[in-house]
Amino acid sequence: MTSFTHDGFDLAFLDRGEGEPVLLIHGFASSHLVNWVSPGWFKTLNEAGYRAIAFDHRGHGQSTKSHDPADYTPEKMASDAAALLDHLGIARAHVMGYSMGARVSAFLALAKPDKVATLVFGGLGIGMVDGVGDWDPIADALRAEDAATVTHARGKMFRAFADQTRSDRKALAACIETSRTLLSENDMARITQPTLVAVGTTDDIAGNPVALAAMMPDAQALAIEGRDHMLAVGDKMFKQKVIAFLGEKGI
């Protein structure tokens, strides 16, 4: 791991392999390690001839933490991704995001379209536009002094995940408050890059991938069979489809 500085944050990143670059943007409460290294994405991409790059969002993993919700808008996190590409001298890359990372990827494509060759939205379908439910109880669960007092089902899940990964729970609570900015149908229509929208068939968070893909001029949907929000990211078929998609589209 190495790091670079942007907007007052030291952002840790990993850069491996040669070939067309693929920037990987992880989800909420996760990290480059949990979302991309452990599930085998670096290995898969490198073996397929791609340069894999992933970073820890501000407030996550080995990057600087802030407890100020104003620091965690998708626009600011997308600017971190663009700054990393600039830091590495990469003019244009494939961009793949999972869950919150998919939202950040969309904001990146809208703000810096010339930097984004293709997009993969994993773990987020029509929730990009319609929302993904009430996440305020998750912030409360993350701030709770005693995990045993958390009764909200999704809150318990994310609290356990945060504790397992030894995350800064106050930073995550701040992040979840402001990172959920929705995109409009018009916003989605302005994303012209070839896009793959992939969601697990038992994912109860992401929303329908077909509905989101239909809003975009060059998008296709992928159902990741039998996978929920947590397990879809490492699915073997998902990896195969992404490699085929990247090979077909190129930079």
C-alpha positions as CSV (number, residue, x, y, z in Angstrom):
1,M,0.0,0.0,0.0
2,T,1.0,3.5,-0.7
3,S,-0.8,6.8,-0.4
4,F,-1.3,10.3,-1.9
5,T,-2.9,13.4,-0.5
6,H,-6.0,15.1,-1.8
7,D,-8.4,17.6,-0.2
8,G,-6.6,17.2,3.1
9,F,-6.9,13.4,3.2
10,D,-4.2,10.9,2.9
11,L,-5.7,8.2,0.7
12,A,-4.2,4.7,0.7
13,F,-4.2,2.8,-2.6
14,L,-3.0,-0.3,-4.3
15,D,-1.7,-0.5,-7.9
16,R,-0.9,-3.8,-9.5
17,G,-0.4,-5.2,-12.9
18,E,0.0,-3.9,-16.5
19,G,-2.4,-3.2,-19.3
20,E,-5.5,-1.1,-19.5
21,P,-6.2,0.4,-16.1
22,V,-9.3,-0.6,-14.1
23,L,-10.1,1.7,-11.1
24,L,-12.0,-0.1,-8.4
25,I,-14.2,1.9,-6.0
26,H,-15.4,0.0,-2.9
27,G,-18.6,0.2,-1.0
28,F,-19.7,1.7,2.3
29,A,-18.0,0.4,5.4
30,S,-15.7,-1.7,3.3
31,S,-12.1,-1.1,1.9
32,H,-10.0,-2.0,-1.0
33,L,-8.9,-5.2,0.8
34,V,-12.5,-6.4,1.7
35,N,-14.1,-5.5,-1.6
36,W,-11.4,-6.2,-4.2
37,V,-8.4,-8.1,-2.9
38,S,-9.9,-10.7,-0.7
39,P,-12.7,-11.7,-3.2
40,G,-10.0,-12.1,-5.9
41,W,-10.6,-9.1,-8.2
42,F,-7.0,-8.1,-8.3
43,K,-6.0,-11.6,-9.2
44,T,-8.8,-11.9,-11.8
45,L,-8.0,-8.6,-13.5
46,N,-4.2,-9.0,-13.5
47,E,-4.4,-12.5,-14.9
48,A,-6.7,-11.1,-17.7
49,G,-4.1,-8.5,-18.6
50,Y,-5.4,-5.5,-16.8
51,R,-3.8,-3.0,-14.4
52,A,-5.9,-3.0,-11.2
53,I,-6.0,0.1,-9.0
54,A,-8.1,0.5,-5.8
55,F,-8.1,3.0,-3.0
56,D,-9.7,3.3,0.5
57,H,-12.3,6.0,0.6
58,R,-11.8,8.9,3.0
59,G,-13.1,7.6,6.3
60,H,-12.4,3.9,5.4
61,G,-9.6,1.4,5.6
62,Q,-6.2,2.9,5.9
63,S,-7.2,6.4,4.7
64,T,-7.6,9.5,6.8
65,K,-10.8,9.6,8.9
66,S,-13.2,12.5,9.5
67,H,-16.2,12.7,11.7
68,D,-17.7,15.6,9.7
69,P,-20.6,14.5,7.4
70,A,-19.8,17.4,5.0
71,D,-16.6,15.5,4.0
72,Y,-18.5,12.5,2.5
73,T,-20.7,13.7,-0.4
74,P,-20.4,11.6,-3.5
75,E,-19.0,14.6,-5.3
76,K,-16.1,14.8,-2.9
77,M,-15.4,11.1,-3.0
78,A,-15.6,11.1,-6.8
79,S,-13.0,13.9,-6.8
80,D,-10.7,11.6,-4.8
81,A,-11.0,9.0,-7.5
82,A,-10.3,11.6,-10.2
83,A,-7.3,12.9,-8.2
84,L,-5.9,9.3,-7.9
85,L,-6.0,8.9,-11.7
86,D,-4.2,12.2,-12.1
87,H,-1.7,11.2,-9.4
88,L,-0.9,8.1,-11.4
89,G,-0.8,9.9,-14.8
90,I,-3.8,7.9,-16.1
91,A,-5.9,9.9,-18.6
92,R,-8.6,7.3,-19.0
93,A,-9.6,4.2,-17.2
94,H,-12.3,1.6,-16.8
95,V,-14.2,2.3,-13.6
96,M,-15.9,-0.3,-11.5
97,G,-17.8,0.5,-8.3
98,Y,-19.7,-1.6,-5.8
99,S,-22.7,-0.3,-3.8
100,M,-21.8,3.2,-2.6
101,G,-18.8,2.8,-4.9
102,A,-21.1,2.5,-7.8
103,R,-22.8,5.8,-6.9
104,V,-19.4,7.4,-6.6
105,S,-18.5,6.0,-10.0
106,A,-21.6,7.6,-11.5
107,F,-20.7,11.0,-10.0
108,L,-17.2,10.5,-11.4
109,A,-18.5,9.8,-14.9
110,L,-20.7,12.9,-14.8
111,A,-18.0,15.2,-13.4
112,K,-15.1,13.9,-15.4
113,P,-16.5,12.0,-18.4
114,D,-13.2,12.0,-20.4
115,K,-11.5,10.0,-17.6
116,V,-14.1,7.2,-17.7
117,A,-13.9,4.7,-20.6
118,T,-16.5,2.2,-19.3
119,L,-18.5,1.6,-16.1
120,V,-19.5,-1.3,-14.0
121,F,-22.1,-0.6,-11.3
122,G,-22.1,-3.6,-9.0
123,G,-24.6,-3.9,-6.1
124,L,-26.6,-0.9,-7.1
125,G,-29.5,-0.8,-9.5
126,I,-32.5,1.6,-9.5
127,G,-31.6,2.5,-5.9
128,M,-29.2,4.9,-7.6
129,V,-32.2,7.0,-8.5
130,D,-35.0,5.9,-6.2
131,G,-33.0,5.4,-3.0
132,V,-32.1,2.3,-1.0
133,G,-34.3,2.7,2.0
134,D,-34.0,4.3,5.4
135,W,-30.3,4.2,6.4
136,D,-30.6,6.6,9.4
137,P,-30.9,3.6,11.8
138,I,-27.5,2.4,10.4
139,A,-25.9,5.6,11.5
140,D,-27.5,5.2,14.9
141,A,-26.3,1.6,15.1
142,L,-22.7,2.7,14.3
143,R,-22.8,5.4,17.0
144,A,-24.3,3.1,19.7
145,E,-22.0,2.6,22.6
146,D,-23.1,-1.0,23.1
147,A,-23.8,-3.2,20.0
148,A,-26.2,-5.3,22.1
149,T,-28.6,-2.4,22.2
150,V,-29.0,-2.3,18.4
151,T,-32.3,-3.9,17.2
152,H,-32.6,-2.6,13.6
153,A,-31.8,-5.6,11.4
154,R,-29.8,-3.8,8.8
155,G,-28.2,-1.6,11.5
156,K,-27.1,-4.8,13.3
157,M,-25.6,-6.2,10.1
158,F,-23.5,-3.1,9.3
159,R,-22.5,-2.6,13.0
160,A,-21.2,-6.2,13.1
161,F,-19.4,-5.6,9.8
162,A,-17.8,-2.4,11.1
163,D,-16.7,-4.1,14.3
164,Q,-15.4,-7.1,12.4
165,T,-13.2,-4.8,10.1
166,R,-12.2,-2.6,13.1
167,S,-13.5,0.5,11.3
168,D,-13.9,4.0,12.7
169,R,-17.6,3.8,13.4
170,K,-18.0,7.5,13.9
171,A,-16.4,8.2,10.5
172,L,-18.8,5.6,8.9
173,A,-21.8,7.2,10.6
174,A,-20.8,10.6,9.2
175,C,-20.3,9.1,5.8
176,I,-23.7,7.4,5.6
177,E,-25.5,10.7,6.4
178,T,-24.3,12.5,3.3
179,S,-23.1,9.8,0.8
180,R,-26.6,8.8,-0.4
181,T,-27.3,11.7,-2.8
182,L,-29.7,10.5,-5.5
183,L,-29.2,10.9,-9.2
184,S,-32.1,11.8,-11.5
185,E,-33.3,10.0,-14.6
186,N,-31.8,12.9,-16.6
187,D,-28.4,12.4,-14.8
188,M,-28.4,8.8,-15.8
189,A,-29.3,9.6,-19.4
190,R,-26.1,11.8,-19.5
191,I,-23.9,8.8,-18.7
192,T,-23.0,7.7,-22.2
193,Q,-20.1,5.3,-21.4
194,P,-20.8,1.6,-22.0
195,T,-22.1,0.3,-18.6
196,L,-22.7,-3.0,-17.0
197,V,-25.3,-2.9,-14.1
198,A,-24.9,-6.1,-12.0
199,V,-27.0,-6.9,-8.9
200,G,-27.5,-10.2,-7.0
201,T,-31.0,-11.8,-7.4
202,T,-31.4,-11.9,-3.6
203,D,-30.0,-8.4,-3.0
204,D,-32.6,-6.4,-0.9
205,I,-30.7,-3.2,-1.0
206,A,-29.6,-2.4,-4.6
207,G,-32.9,-2.2,-6.5
208,N,-33.6,-3.5,-10.0
209,P,-30.6,-3.4,-12.4
210,V,-32.8,-3.6,-15.5
211,A,-34.7,-0.4,-14.6
212,L,-31.5,1.5,-14.1
213,A,-29.9,0.2,-17.3
214,A,-33.0,1.3,-19.2
215,M,-32.4,4.9,-18.3
216,M,-28.9,4.9,-19.9
217,P,-28.0,5.1,-23.6
218,D,-25.5,2.2,-23.6
219,A,-26.1,0.0,-20.6
220,Q,-26.9,-3.7,-20.0
221,A,-28.1,-5.4,-16.9
222,L,-26.7,-8.6,-15.2
223,A,-28.5,-10.7,-12.7
224,I,-26.0,-12.4,-10.3
225,E,-27.9,-15.6,-9.5
226,G,-28.5,-16.5,-5.9
227,R,-26.3,-13.8,-4.4
228,D,-27.3,-11.1,-1.9
229,H,-25.7,-7.7,-1.4
230,M,-22.7,-9.0,0.6
231,L,-21.9,-12.0,-1.5
232,A,-22.4,-10.8,-5.1
233,V,-19.2,-8.9,-5.2
234,G,-17.1,-12.1,-5.2
235,D,-19.2,-14.2,-7.5
236,K,-17.3,-16.2,-10.2
237,M,-19.8,-15.6,-12.9
238,F,-19.8,-11.8,-12.1
239,K,-16.0,-11.8,-12.6
240,Q,-16.3,-13.7,-15.9
241,K,-19.0,-11.3,-17.2
242,V,-16.9,-8.2,-16.3
243,I,-13.8,-9.5,-18.0
244,A,-15.8,-10.2,-21.1
245,F,-17.4,-6.8,-20.9
246,L,-14.1,-5.0,-20.6
247,G,-12.6,-7.1,-23.4
248,E,-15.5,-6.2,-25.7
249,K,-15.5,-2.5,-25.0
250,G,-11.8,-1.6,-24.5
251,I,-10.5,1.9,-23.9
